[in-house]
Amino acid sequence: MSAKGSTPPYTHSLVALATLSGLFDLLDPTRRALLDMLGPLNVESRYPGDRQRILASLTPERCEGLISQTEELRQWIHSRLSNL
C-alpha cells in the first residue's frame, strides 16, 4: 500500500489486502486458496470464539504444511513487491 501512497485499510481479510495491493489477480488458485484458509485462523487467534474447533483442526502435520505454504507465499509476495 505504501507504494501506492495510501494507508492500508483496517481489515483482517488477506484477500481484501491482496486485492487492494494489486496482487490478488496475480495469485494462482493454490495461493488464493491459502489466503482463504489463513484468514479465519488469523481472526480466530485475535478474537477467540470457537477456539476448540480451530485447535482440533490444527494437527502438527497441517501446521507444518501451512507454515511451509505461508513461507513460500511470503517469498512470492516479497519478490512481486520488490519489482514495484
KEGU-101201 format. One line per 8 residues: number of its first residue (from 1); their letters; for each residue y, x, z of C-alpha. Coordinates in steps of 0.1 Angstrom, whole numbers, padded with zeros to 4 digits. Each point is the difference from the previous one (the first is absolute). Layout:
// residues N
NUM	A	Y X Z ~ ...
***
This chain:
// residues 84
1	MSAKGSTP	0000 0000 0000 ~ 0024 0028 0007 ~ -0004 0011 -0036 ~ 0014 -0034 -0010 ~ 0029 0003 0025 ~ -0010 -0028 0022 ~ -0014 -0005 0035 ~ -0037 -0011 0002
9	PYTHSLVA	-0005 -0036 0010 ~ -0014 -0010 0034 ~ -0035 -0009 -0010 ~ -0036 0008 0008 ~ -0012 -0008 -0035 ~ -0012 0031 -0017 ~ -0003 -0020 -0033 ~ 0037 -0010 0003
17	LATLSGLF	0011 0036 0007 ~ -0021 0012 -0029 ~ 0016 -0026 -0022 ~ 0035 0007 0011 ~ -0005 0037 -0006 ~ -0013 -0005 -0035 ~ -0034 0014 0008 ~ -0020 -0032 0001
25	DLLDPTRR	-0003 -0004 -0037 ~ -0013 0036 -0002 ~ -0028 -0007 0024 ~ -0035 -0005 -0013 ~ -0020 -0030 0014 ~ -0018 0022 0025 ~ 0033 0013 0015 ~ 0015 -0036 0000
33	ALLDMLGP	-0031 -0012 0019 ~ 0004 0028 0025 ~ 0036 -0011 0007 ~ -0012 -0035 0005 ~ -0027 0012 0024 ~ 0024 0023 0020 ~ 0027 -0026 0004 ~ -0017 -0023 0025
41	LNVESRYP	-0013 0030 0020 ~ 0036 0013 0004 ~ 0014 -0033 0011 ~ -0029 -0006 0024 ~ 0004 0034 0016 ~ 0037 -0008 0007 ~ -0004 -0037 0009 ~ -0033 -0005 0017
49	GDRQRILA	-0015 -0034 -0007 ~ -0036 -0001 -0010 ~ -0006 0036 0010 ~ -0037 -0004 0007 ~ -0007 -0012 -0036 ~ 0019 0029 -0015 ~ -0017 0025 0023 ~ -0034 -0014 -0008
57	SLTPERCE	0006 0006 -0037 ~ 0010 0037 0005 ~ -0032 0019 0002 ~ 0002 0038 0000 ~ -0011 0001 -0036 ~ 0026 -0026 -0011 ~ 0027 0019 0019 ~ -0010 0033 -0017
65	GLISQTEE	0001 -0017 -0034 ~ 0034 -0016 0007 ~ 0014 0034 0012 ~ -0013 0017 -0031 ~ 0013 -0026 -0024 ~ 0034 -0001 0018 ~ 0004 0037 -0002 ~ -0007 -0001 -0038
73	LRQWIHSR	0025 -0028 -0004 ~ 0026 0019 0021 ~ -0004 0031 -0023 ~ 0003 -0022 -0031 ~ 0031 -0017 0013 ~ 0015 0034 0010 ~ -0006 0013 -0035 ~ 0016 -0030 -0016
81	LSNL	0031 0001 0023 ~ 0003 0038 -0006 ~ 0005 -0008 -0037 ~ 0029 -0024 0005
***
